[in-house]
Amino acid sequence: MARKKGGMSAYMDRRSSGAFKIQITSMVDMFVILLVFLLKSYSTSPVNITPKEGMQIPASNATQDPVDVVKLIVSENAVFVEDKKVLELDKGHVPAASLDKNDPAFLKPLFDALDERAKLAKSISKVNDAFEFDGKVLMQADRGLSYEVLQKVMYTSMMAGYADVKLAVAQK
């Protein structure tokens, strides 16, 4: 009993004997291998870092992907915590009114914003065992800022419980 062919093989057999039969199996295998290779080599970071308008972040050869933590942005005009302005700067300098009288390196408005985030993260970690407060900050800083300003920002973030400060850089 002869079995009837169906589909593509039946179509190819009905064509004239002089017709070219294309073998696409190996080509499909090649495309699957290429697709898997491209998907494995294409990696995206879950963290999106977009510098503020007019900001120039320093360049580096670093290849490590940023982690998803609290974002701290220091531009010449202001300091932002998670895109919320917490402190005005005057052309890259901290105004005297924003400094603490007892500790001139302490920035009270920045401390309040970071402390609020830390308390929220700690309260979440008490309820959710999978979440843990790790005290990490990803800081984007304009390359034209003085070290004095960056030092005050880092000091204040450490006082708020964020002792692990990572600096975001542009890849060369």
C-alpha positions as a printed Julia matrix, in Angstrom:
172×3 Matrix{Float64}:
  0.0    0.0     0.0
  1.48   3.25   -1.13
  1.33   6.15    1.26
  0.27   9.51   -0.14
  2.68  12.37    0.3
  1.35  15.66    1.49
  2.5   19.2     1.87
  5.7   20.52    0.36
  7.07  17.15   -0.76
  3.92  16.42   -2.79
  4.17  19.83   -4.42
  7.84  19.28   -5.31
  7.08  15.84   -6.8
  4.27  17.22   -8.99
  6.6   19.76  -10.55
  8.49  18.82  -13.66
 11.53  16.61  -13.23
 13.84  19.32  -14.53
 12.84  21.76  -11.8
 15.41  22.71   -9.19
 14.61  21.38   -5.72
 15.81  23.72   -3.02
 17.18  22.3     0.23
 16.46  24.84    2.92
 16.95  22.67    5.99
 20.6   23.58    6.45
 19.85  27.26    5.8
 17.17  27.26    8.51
 19.65  25.61   10.9
 22.18  28.33   10.09
 19.65  31.1    10.79
 18.65  29.52   14.11
 22.32  29.37   15.16
 22.81  33.01   14.12
 19.71  34.06   16.03
 20.85  32.29   19.2
 24.32  33.82   18.88
 22.93  37.34   18.4
 20.54  37.0    21.34
 23.34  35.76   23.61
 25.74  38.51   22.56
 23.16  41.31   22.85
 22.87  42.38   26.45
 21.02  45.3    27.89
 21.36  46.74   31.31
 18.19  46.99   33.38
 19.36  50.42   34.53
 18.75  53.38   32.27
 21.15  56.26   32.84
 20.23  59.45   31.05
 22.31  62.49   31.94
 20.45  65.73   32.62
 20.45  68.3    29.84
 23.79  70.1    29.59
 25.54  67.61   31.88
 28.81  65.99   30.87
 29.61  62.87   32.83
 33.22  61.67   32.97
 34.44  59.05   30.48
 36.02  55.76   31.48
 37.04  52.36   30.14
 34.87  50.62   32.75
 32.84  47.71   31.43
 30.76  46.87   34.49
 27.02  47.39   34.07
 25.32  49.74   36.54
 23.08  48.28   39.2
 19.53  49.33   40.0
 19.91  51.47   43.13
 19.03  54.99   44.27
 20.04  57.48   41.58
 21.74  60.65   42.76
 22.37  63.34   40.14
 24.7   66.27   40.79
 24.68  68.94   38.08
 25.98  72.5    38.13
 22.51  73.79   39.0
 21.05  71.27   41.44
 21.23  67.94   43.25
 18.51  65.4    42.4
 17.46  62.21   44.17
 15.53  59.95   41.78
 14.87  62.93   39.43
 13.45  65.03   42.28
 15.31  68.27   42.94
 16.39  68.41   46.57
 19.09  71.1    46.6
 19.83  74.14   44.42
 23.46  74.79   43.47
 24.92  78.09   42.36
 27.09  77.4    39.28
 28.51  74.24   40.84
 28.84  75.62   44.38
 26.73  74.89   47.43
 25.07  78.08   48.74
 26.02  78.97   52.31
 22.37  78.82   53.39
 22.23  75.08   52.53
 25.23  74.21   54.73
 24.87  73.07   58.31
 26.36  75.55   60.82
 27.91  72.8    62.99
 29.15  70.65   60.09
 29.93  72.55   56.86
 30.23  69.3    54.87
 26.67  68.26   55.75
 23.85  69.07   53.28
 20.58  68.9    55.24
 18.11  68.88   52.28
 20.03  66.02   50.62
 20.19  64.12   53.91
 16.44  64.44   54.42
 15.65  63.08   50.94
 18.09  60.16   51.24
 17.04  59.36   54.8
 13.41  59.19   53.68
 14.37  56.71   50.93
 16.42  54.65   53.39
 13.56  54.45   55.89
 11.18  53.38   53.12
 13.61  50.69   51.91
 14.15  49.41   55.47
 10.4   49.19   56.1
  9.94  47.25   52.85
 12.75  44.86   53.78
 11.01  44.09   57.11
  7.87  42.99   55.25
  9.51  41.42   52.19
 12.4   38.99   52.8
 13.46  39.11   49.14
 14.18  42.85   49.36
 17.17  44.07   51.33
 18.41  47.58   52.01
 22.04  47.61   50.84
 22.93  51.3    51.14
 24.04  51.75   47.52
 23.84  54.96   45.5
 24.59  55.5    41.8
 25.85  59.05   41.43
 25.93  60.94   38.14
 28.11  63.98   38.5
 29.03  66.66   36.0
 32.7   66.48   35.11
 33.11  70.23   35.7
 32.13  70.09   39.37
 34.73  70.64   42.04
 35.8   67.79   44.26
 34.65  69.79   47.28
 31.01  69.6    46.15
 31.26  65.88   45.37
 32.88  65.27   48.75
 29.99  67.0    50.53
 27.44  65.0    48.55
 29.21  61.7    49.29
 29.67  62.59   52.98
 25.97  63.44   53.34
 24.87  60.26   51.55
 27.07  58.2    53.9
 25.49  59.94   56.9
 22.04  58.94   55.54
 23.07  55.27   55.41
 24.26  55.08   51.82
 27.92  54.18   52.3
 28.41  52.45   48.91
 28.58  55.25   46.32
 29.16  54.26   42.69
 30.01  56.89   40.09
 28.27  56.64   36.71
 30.58  57.25   33.74
 30.25  57.31   29.97
 32.03  54.5    28.17
 34.93  55.59   25.93
